[in-house]
C-alpha cells in the first residue's frame, strides 16, 4: 500500500511546504497547491530532501535547517568589485538593490549591491539566503514508489 511507503530513493512525493526565516517571516511555499517531485531529481535542495527522508503519507514535520542544509554559507569569492562606469549612469545604486547580470553562458544571475563607492560597486553574488537558518514546514500528501533504482549520492 502506498501510504506505508517511506520517502527515499525511487519515490515520487506530493507535498505542501512553507519556508520561513528563523524569525518566522515566510519566504516561499506552495500554499494550498501541492507540489510533486521525484527524490533526487534536483527540484529540492539535498538538505530539504534529507529532512523528509523516511516520512510517510499523512505525516508533517517542522525542522530548522542550518545553512549547510539549505543554501550554504556565503562564499567570499562570490563578492566582487565592479566599476561604477559599467552601470547605466542614471541607475541609482544603493545597498540592497538586486541587479541582474549575464554570465558567460548567457544565463541571468542576480547580484546584490553591498556597498557603493565613488568609482566601484561591491556586488554579492551569493544566494540571498546563504548563511541563514530556515524553518522548513512540510505536509506529506502522497508517497509512491516509482522505481527501484539506487540513488547515487
Secondary structure, DSSP 8 states (H G I E B T S, - for coil): -GGG--S-TTEEEEEEEEEEETTS-EEEE-TTS-EEEETTSSSS-HHHHHHHTT--TT-EEEEEE-GGGTT----GGGEEEEEGGGS-TT----TT-EEEEE-TTS-EEEEEEEEE-SSEEEEE-S-TTTT--EEEEEEEEEEEE--------
